[in-house]
Every structure is written in structure tokens, then in C-alpha cells.
């Protein structure tokens, strides 16, 4: 399936240029005014939304300062034609400006055995790539982490505001997946109610 998708991307001439993307809007801009906010307690918001199980990824890029990345569970496929994906990132993120500067990124889909790897990329200020084997993704050169079940190489297509987050849309230029099933290393890492878990049929 991945090979078919790759052939399709090449046949339609998906763009492969990686140019810097404007990191605006800045964190001080807001999409919702104070008078428009609903009276929802943030802790209750997190508690209720935590019932929605999601996969876990690490979004990576490579700028002039080296590799950058952060753990991200708010990732989704967006469009088949053209091939687009999206992820959400906090406006206060210190990693996002580096990804914007690179103009491209790689989404590393984590497997059930990679919980500790995710925790390493969830911290701020540390050398997240220390001891983490990786190579450059085929088109953009973004860090492709060793042992991930799947990866998606992208250029930045658009950035939209979403409250205290940004919605980043990526144009897929290459992708791949390891062969496997839910009983081996191909099983996904899941996040539910503040804990890691794994899929079982």
C-alpha cells in the first residue's frame, strides 16, 4: 500500500522543494476573543477529551542548528488528492519556529514499544536526539527515527490559527511503513486518559 502511494505521489508531481515557512502568527495573537470563550474549566476539558484515544507521533525537522522534534498526538490525515496531513502545535512551542524555518517535517508514527522514546521528545530544553538513532528522510532530510512503524515526509503547505494552537498542514512528498501486524513491532503506541497503551483485537 505504501509503495502504491509513493508511486502516486511521484506520478502527480508532488512538490519536493523545502523552503522556510513563515512562523507567524505569533503566540500573542488569538483566534478567539475573551468575550467569546465558553465557561469550560480547563482541567475538565482535558479530563473529558482524554477519553478519546489517539496514536502518538514525533514530528521532526532539520534546520541550520541541527535536528529538532517534539512528541505530538494531535496528528491526522487530511486529504488524499492532493495528499495532505495535519498536526497541531502549541503557539508557545519552542520547536515550532525551527520546523517553520526548515519548511518541512517528518511525522514518525510510534510503535507500542516506543513509549520511552515518546517521553524523551515530550520534554522541553533537553537534547532530545541524544542516543536516538536516526537518518535523513528521503526527500526533505528531516530526521527519520529508527524502528518506527511508519513515517510521512512533508513540506509545509499552510498554517492556520486554532485558539492557543496552530494547525499545520503538510504536503506529503514521500512515505513508508514497515511490514507487520498488531501482534509484533507494527502495533501502534496509543495514548488514552494520560497513559500509554496498545491495541489488542
Secondary structure, 3 states (H helix, E strand, C coil): CHHHHHHHHHHCCCCCCCCCCCCCCCCCCCCCCHHHCCCCCHHHHHHHHCCCCEECEEEEEEECCEEEEEEECCEEEEECCCCEEEEEEECCCCCHHHHHHHCEEEEEECECCCHHHHHHHHCCCCCCCCCCCEEECCCCCCEEECCCCEEEEEEEEEEEEECCEEEEEEEEEEEEECCCCCCCCCCEEEEECCEEEECCC
